[in-house]
Amino acid sequence: MTIGKQYIVLGIEGDSFRVICDENEPYLYEPEQFEIIDSEMPKFWLSEKGEDGELYAYPPPWFRNYFFEDYFDNVKGKKEQFWATCKKYYGINKNV
């Protein structure tokens, strides 16, 4: 991560922020690491609270079925689906 750079929160998992890091990967970060500019959640996010009240919120394609576990396990098609969802919902293309 680069200090002073703006990042888009792609989702929230167990109260941690899912952000595309400088290495172009969607990692989790603690909210305290960021200065929040806009705290409104996108209307397209699905959300729910966990057993301990922690927040989970993502766009529909990532919300269930362990999407990011599959992404990091290199399940076929998950990385392509991730970038297609980034483009559709956030206007973000993969930086090559």
Backbone bond lengths (Angstrom), bond angles and torsions (degrees), N, CA, C in turn:
res aa  C-N    CA-C-N  psi(-1)  N-CA   C-N-CA  omega(-1)  CA-C   N-CA-C  phi
1 M - - - 1.446 - - 1.530 108.54 -
2 T 1.308 114.64 150.67 1.452 121.04 -178.80 1.527 109.58 -112.88
3 I 1.313 117.40 123.18 1.461 121.33 178.60 1.520 109.31 -61.96
4 G 1.336 116.15 132.28 1.452 122.33 179.07 1.522 114.29 91.15
5 K 1.333 117.68 -13.14 1.465 121.50 179.17 1.523 109.70 -81.86
6 Q 1.331 116.65 142.75 1.459 120.58 176.79 1.530 109.53 -87.44
7 Y 1.324 114.99 137.37 1.461 122.54 178.68 1.524 108.68 -125.99
8 I 1.325 115.79 148.85 1.460 121.54 176.02 1.525 108.38 -96.39
9 V 1.318 116.37 130.02 1.463 120.56 174.75 1.524 106.76 -80.33
10 L 1.323 115.58 116.39 1.462 121.69 -177.25 1.518 112.17 -84.36
11 G 1.325 116.57 -20.50 1.448 121.76 -179.51 1.516 109.32 179.99
12 I 1.310 114.61 174.18 1.463 121.16 179.34 1.521 107.55 -128.32
13 E 1.321 115.61 130.44 1.463 121.18 -178.72 1.516 109.46 -130.93
14 G 1.319 115.88 110.43 1.460 119.86 -178.45 1.514 111.58 59.47
15 D 1.313 117.05 37.68 1.469 126.51 -178.36 1.529 113.69 74.11
16 S 1.333 119.60 -1.28 1.463 122.41 175.00 1.525 109.38 -91.74
17 F 1.318 116.32 150.85 1.459 121.89 -178.43 1.532 110.51 -90.59
18 R 1.324 116.18 133.28 1.468 121.38 172.91 1.535 106.73 -92.44
19 V 1.336 116.11 118.19 1.462 123.18 -174.36 1.526 108.85 -135.68
20 I 1.325 116.61 143.42 1.466 119.68 173.32 1.527 106.92 -78.84
21 C 1.327 115.36 116.97 1.464 120.58 -177.89 1.529 110.55 -79.28
22 D 1.304 116.15 178.63 1.464 121.34 -178.99 1.537 112.51 -65.30
23 E 1.326 118.01 -17.58 1.464 122.11 176.47 1.527 111.64 -90.48
24 N 1.346 116.33 8.24 1.468 122.69 175.52 1.529 113.53 71.17
25 E 1.320 116.83 30.61 1.465 121.63 177.60 1.534 109.45 -121.01
26 P 1.345 117.20 145.80 1.461 121.51 -178.32 1.527 112.73 -86.91
27 Y 1.325 116.63 83.06 1.459 121.42 -177.97 1.522 111.47 -94.52
28 L 1.331 114.61 164.88 1.467 121.80 176.36 1.524 109.89 -94.12
29 Y 1.340 114.86 140.51 1.461 122.30 178.49 1.516 109.14 -137.04
30 E 1.309 115.91 151.78 1.455 120.75 177.32 1.537 109.48 -74.91
31 P 1.326 117.63 140.11 1.468 121.16 -178.92 1.524 113.70 -57.14
32 E 1.337 117.05 -29.35 1.466 120.92 -178.38 1.531 112.30 -64.53
33 Q 1.331 116.94 -14.37 1.454 120.97 -179.79 1.533 112.38 -79.76
34 F 1.326 117.13 -4.60 1.454 121.36 -173.43 1.517 112.04 -127.45
35 E 1.310 115.24 152.88 1.461 122.40 166.92 1.517 105.70 -97.09
36 I 1.320 116.95 118.19 1.464 121.86 -175.74 1.529 109.41 -79.36
37 I 1.328 115.61 125.15 1.466 121.18 178.40 1.525 110.35 -93.03
38 D 1.336 117.04 -40.40 1.462 122.72 -179.74 1.524 107.51 -139.06
39 S 1.312 117.47 114.36 1.464 121.06 -175.31 1.530 113.68 -92.65
40 E 1.318 118.02 3.33 1.469 120.58 179.91 1.528 109.99 -75.92
41 M 1.332 115.68 130.44 1.463 120.64 178.08 1.527 108.78 -77.10
42 P 1.326 117.31 140.90 1.470 119.58 176.64 1.529 111.19 -58.64
43 K 1.313 116.04 144.55 1.468 120.95 -178.11 1.533 112.19 -66.35
44 F 1.325 117.78 -23.29 1.461 120.47 -178.01 1.527 112.92 -82.46
45 W 1.331 118.76 -8.51 1.462 120.00 178.61 1.526 110.67 -70.30
46 L 1.309 116.02 141.55 1.459 122.92 165.31 1.517 105.78 -94.74
47 S 1.325 117.41 146.33 1.461 118.46 -178.70 1.515 111.76 -146.36
48 E 1.322 114.18 156.20 1.464 121.45 173.67 1.516 108.38 -157.84
49 K 1.310 114.85 161.67 1.462 121.81 177.08 1.522 108.83 -99.52
50 G 1.326 115.71 141.43 1.456 121.42 176.36 1.517 111.17 -80.47
51 E 1.315 116.37 -177.39 1.465 122.70 -177.57 1.524 113.09 -58.02
52 D 1.325 117.13 -32.74 1.466 121.23 -179.08 1.522 112.68 -101.31
53 G 1.337 117.07 15.64 1.458 121.32 178.15 1.520 114.24 85.52
54 E 1.341 117.65 5.33 1.458 120.10 179.36 1.541 109.65 -74.07
55 L 1.315 115.47 150.81 1.460 121.59 -174.94 1.524 111.47 -94.29
56 Y 1.323 114.87 138.17 1.457 123.96 171.10 1.518 106.63 -126.16
57 A 1.331 117.91 124.23 1.463 121.32 -178.13 1.527 109.69 -151.79
58 Y 1.319 115.61 128.44 1.461 122.02 -178.41 1.521 109.54 -152.53
59 P 1.347 116.54 165.16 1.460 119.72 167.35 1.536 109.11 -62.69
60 P 1.314 118.12 153.76 1.478 120.64 -175.82 1.530 115.90 -49.38
61 P 1.345 121.16 -42.83 1.472 118.17 -177.26 1.530 114.80 -63.35
62 W 1.309 117.61 -21.07 1.467 120.75 -176.92 1.527 113.22 -104.84
63 F 1.305 117.93 -3.59 1.462 120.85 -166.34 1.532 114.29 -71.77
64 R 1.284 118.64 -34.15 1.466 120.96 -175.17 1.528 111.06 -126.20
65 N 1.304 114.75 178.89 1.465 122.93 171.31 1.531 113.86 62.26
66 Y 1.318 117.01 32.74 1.468 121.12 171.53 1.531 113.06 54.71
67 F 1.321 115.87 45.38 1.458 120.50 -175.38 1.527 112.27 -53.73
68 F 1.335 117.48 -50.62 1.462 118.89 -174.67 1.525 113.07 -74.41
69 E 1.317 118.55 -25.01 1.461 120.03 171.96 1.526 108.86 -63.21
70 D 1.344 115.86 -44.91 1.459 120.23 178.16 1.528 111.14 -65.18
71 Y 1.330 116.84 -39.46 1.462 121.05 178.69 1.535 110.35 -56.89
72 F 1.325 116.42 -50.62 1.464 120.46 -176.96 1.527 113.18 -77.14
73 D 1.346 116.61 -15.58 1.472 120.32 172.62 1.528 111.25 -88.81
74 N 1.332 115.91 5.89 1.474 122.28 178.58 1.522 113.72 59.41
75 V 1.342 115.88 37.51 1.464 119.67 174.59 1.526 108.16 -65.33
76 K 1.318 115.69 133.43 1.466 122.08 -175.49 1.530 111.61 -52.13
77 G 1.321 115.33 129.15 1.454 122.24 174.88 1.518 115.52 88.89
78 K 1.328 118.52 -14.44 1.470 119.98 -175.69 1.526 112.35 -69.56
79 K 1.325 117.65 -39.62 1.471 119.22 179.69 1.526 110.21 -67.26
80 E 1.320 117.38 -39.58 1.462 120.57 176.72 1.522 110.69 -64.26
81 Q 1.328 116.40 -41.30 1.470 120.37 177.50 1.526 110.76 -64.13
82 F 1.321 116.76 -39.34 1.458 120.30 178.35 1.526 110.72 -58.15
83 W 1.352 116.16 -50.82 1.465 119.08 -176.80 1.526 112.09 -69.07
84 A 1.324 117.94 -32.44 1.473 120.39 175.66 1.527 110.16 -64.95
85 T 1.332 117.07 -40.00 1.466 121.34 177.77 1.523 110.65 -67.47
86 C 1.342 116.88 -40.06 1.479 120.13 177.03 1.520 110.48 -59.18
87 K 1.315 116.21 -43.37 1.471 119.96 -179.19 1.524 110.51 -66.79
88 K 1.337 116.82 -45.46 1.469 121.26 -177.10 1.524 112.27 -64.07
89 Y 1.316 117.79 -48.81 1.469 121.16 -172.50 1.526 114.15 -91.90
90 Y 1.336 117.59 -29.39 1.466 120.21 -172.86 1.524 114.10 -119.96
91 G 1.332 117.49 -8.82 1.449 120.74 -176.98 1.523 112.98 69.83
92 I 1.338 115.99 24.77 1.471 121.78 -177.69 1.523 108.94 -102.27
93 N 1.317 116.15 127.43 1.458 122.22 173.17 1.521 109.32 -103.72
94 K 1.316 115.92 154.70 1.464 120.12 178.14 1.522 109.28 -66.48
95 N 1.324 116.97 129.73 1.461 122.09 173.56 1.508 108.43 -83.59
96 V 1.286 116.91 119.96 1.469 120.56 -177.41 1.515 109.38 -96.79
